[in-house]
Amino acid sequence: MRIVVVAGVVGALVAVAVPLAVAEGAGSACGATVKVSDHMKFVINRYVQDEMRFDPGTVTVKSGCKLTFRFATAGQSESHSLTIVKQSDLPQTTAQMENCKICKQIASKHVAHPGHPAGPTNPIAHWIVNAGKPGFDEPGDSVVVAEAKGAPPGHKSVAVTVSARAGTTLYFMCGLHPWMQGKIVVK
C-alpha cells in the first residue's frame, strides 16, 4: 500500500518543509513512508482548489522504526514540514490557519535567521529539528523536505526514527500549510 502526503503554501511563507513518514503497508516489517503531493485545480472566475495534503491522515509505525518523508513525484516546487505538535495546537478555523501562531514557531526552528520569514535571504538551515532527544517523540520535533530550486541535494527525502513509546499518538502538521494535519499511531 502506498501513502501519499500533500502540502500547500499559506500566506507569505516561503518554502520550508518538514518530512513525515507513513506506514508502507502490511508487508513492511518496521518502517513507513509518507509522500508529499501537491496538485491544484481551478475554474476561471470560480475557484482554486489546493489539493496539498497528508494522505493518509493517520499512519501507524512501530516504535524504533524509521518514518520516511518524501515527494510523490519529481519536480514538485513546494517545501513541506512534518512537525509534531500538541493536538490543541492544530489550527481548526480559517482565521487560525491564516494567522497560524504555531507555524511561525515551526518555521523559526528551521531557518538560518529565526524571527524572519523563510526565503532566499533566510534559507533552511536545520532540516531535522529535535525538541528533546533524537527521534520523533514530542511536540517540536520536525523535518523538512524541499525540491525547490536552490535546495541542496539529498533533501527530497528524509528518514527519522520514531522514538515515542508504543501506545503513543503523535499529532503533526505542515508548518507552511496548516491545513495539512494528521497523526502517527505508535505501536
C-alpha positions in Angstrom: 0.0 0.0 0.0 1.3 3.5 -0.9 0.8 6.5 1.3 0.7 10.0 -0.2 1.2 13.3 1.6 0.4 16.6 0.0 1.0 20.1 1.3 0.4 23.7 0.2 1.6 27.3 0.8 0.0 29.6 3.3 0.3 33.4 3.2 3.7 34.8 2.5 5.6 31.9 4.0 8.4 30.8 1.7 9.5 27.2 1.0 10.2 25.5 4.3 9.4 21.8 4.6 9.3 19.1 7.2 9.3 15.5 6.4 6.8 12.9 7.6 6.6 9.2 7.2 3.7 6.8 6.8 3.3 3.1 7.0 4.4 1.3 3.9 1.9 -1.5 4.1 1.2 -4.9 5.6 4.4 -6.4 4.1 6.7 -3.8 5.8 8.2 -5.3 9.0 9.1 -2.0 10.6 9.3 1.3 8.6 6.8 3.5 6.9 6.8 6.1 4.1 4.8 9.2 3.6 4.8 11.0 0.3 4.0 14.7 -0.3 2.0 15.5 -3.4 0.7 18.8 -4.5 -1.9 19.5 -7.1 -4.1 22.4 -7.9 -7.4 22.6 -9.7 -9.1 25.7 -10.8 -12.1 27.0 -12.8 -11.6 30.5 -14.1 -13.7 33.1 -12.3 -15.0 30.4 -9.9 -12.4 28.8 -7.6 -8.9 27.5 -6.9 -8.7 24.1 -5.1 -5.4 23.3 -3.5 -5.1 19.6 -3.0 -1.9 19.6 -0.9 -2.4 17.1 1.9 -1.0 14.3 4.0 -2.6 11.1 2.7 -3.5 9.1 4.7 -4.1 11.5 7.6 -3.3 8.7 10.1 -0.3 6.5 9.9 0.8 3.6 12.1 4.5 2.9 12.7 6.3 0.7 15.3 8.4 2.4 18.0 12.0 2.4 17.0 11.3 2.2 13.3 12.0 4.7 10.5 9.5 7.1 9.2 10.4 8.4 5.7 9.0 11.6 4.3 9.5 12.3 0.6 7.9 13.8 -2.5 5.5 11.7 -4.6 6.8 13.0 -7.9 9.9 14.8 -9.3 9.6 18.5 -9.9 7.4 19.5 -7.1 8.2 23.0 -6.1 6.7 23.4 -2.6 8.7 22.7 0.6 6.9 20.9 3.4 7.5 20.1 7.0 6.2 17.3 9.1 6.1 18.7 12.6 4.9 17.1 15.8 2.5 19.4 17.7 0.1 19.2 20.6 -3.4 18.2 19.4 -4.7 21.5 20.9 -2.2 23.5 18.7 -3.7 22.2 15.5 -5.5 25.2 13.7 -9.2 24.4 13.1 -10.6 27.6 11.6 -9.7 29.7 8.5 -8.7 32.6 10.8 -6.4 30.3 12.8 -4.8 29.0 9.6 -4.3 32.4 8.1 -2.6 33.6 11.3 -1.0 30.4 12.5 1.0 31.0 15.6 2.4 27.5 15.8 3.5 27.8 12.1 5.7 30.8 13.0 7.3 28.8 15.8 7.9 25.8 13.5 9.5 28.0 10.8 11.8 29.7 13.2 13.4 26.4 14.2 14.3 25.5 10.6 15.6 28.8 9.2 19.0 30.4 9.5 17.6 33.6 11.0 14.8 32.9 13.4 12.1 35.6 13.6 12.5 36.4 9.9 10.4 34.9 7.1 11.9 31.9 5.3 13.1 32.6 1.7 16.1 33.3 -0.4 17.8 35.5 2.2 16.8 33.2 5.1 17.3 29.6 3.9 16.5 26.4 5.7 19.5 25.7 7.9 18.1 22.9 10.1 16.5 20.1 8.1 15.8 18.0 11.1 14.8 19.6 14.5 14.7 17.6 17.7 13.0 19.3 20.6 14.5 16.9 23.0 16.4 13.7 22.4 16.9 12.5 18.8 13.9 10.9 17.1 10.2 11.7 16.7 8.7 11.6 20.1 7.5 15.1 21.3 6.0 18.4 20.1 8.6 20.5 18.3 10.3 17.5 16.5 10.2 18.4 12.9 11.6 17.5 9.4 11.6 19.4 6.1 11.7 18.3 2.5 12.5 20.6 -0.4 12.8 20.1 -4.1 12.6 23.8 -4.9 15.3 25.5 -7.0 18.3 26.0 -4.8 17.5 23.3 -2.3 20.6 21.2 -1.6 20.7 17.6 -3.0 19.6 15.0 -0.5 16.6 16.9 0.9 13.9 15.4 -1.3 13.6 12.5 1.2 14.3 12.4 4.9 14.0 9.4 7.3 13.7 9.8 11.1 13.3 7.2 13.8 10.0 7.3 15.7 11.3 7.0 19.3 7.9 7.6 21.0 6.8 4.7 23.2 4.2 2.1 21.9 0.7 3.3 22.6 1.6 7.0 21.9 -0.4 9.1 19.4 1.6 12.0 17.9 -0.2 14.8 16.1 1.5 16.5 13.2 1.1 19.3 10.7 3.0 21.1 7.9 4.3 24.4 9.3 3.9 26.0 5.9 0.5 24.7 5.1 -1.5 24.4 8.4 -4.5 22.6 6.8 -2.1 19.6 6.3 -2.6 17.7 9.5 -2.6 14.1 10.7 -1.5 11.7 13.4 1.0 9.0 13.9 -0.1 6.0 16.0 2.9 4.3 17.5 2.7 0.5 18.0 
